[in-house]
Amino acid sequence: MNDIQAVLTVCTVLVVPYIVQAIKTKAMTGNVARWIATMHRRG
């Protein structure tokens, strides 16, 4: 689990700023929201 958690942490650190920027610019907001919902279901 530690390896998986490390990978997820790295992915989160890399992806979150992209999501924030996408929401700020309102670019693909619907797709981002859908992706976030999918990730929350998995987590």
N, C-alpha and C positions, 0 to 999 in steps of 0.2 A: 504493500500500500504506500510506503514511503516514496518509492520511485514514481508511482502514479501521481501522488500528491505533489511531488516536485515538478513534474511535467505540467500538471494543471496550474500550478502557481506561476510557472514561466509563461504559459499561454495566457493566463489572466493578466499578468503584468504587461504583456505585449498587446493584447487585444483590447483591454479596457480603454486606454487612451484613444484608440481608433473609434470605439463605440461612442465615447464622449464627443469626439470631433464630429462624427456622423450626425449625432443628435443635434449638436450645436448648429451645424450647417443645414440641418433638416434634409440631409441626403440619405435616401433609402431608409427612412425612419421605420417604415412598416417592416422591411426585411430585418432590420436590426432588432426590433422588438420581438419578431417571431423567433429569431436566432437566440435571443436572451431567454425567451420562454422555453425553448428547446433545451438549452443548457441547464436551466433551473430544474427541469424535469429529470434530467440525467443525474444532476448532483443531489 
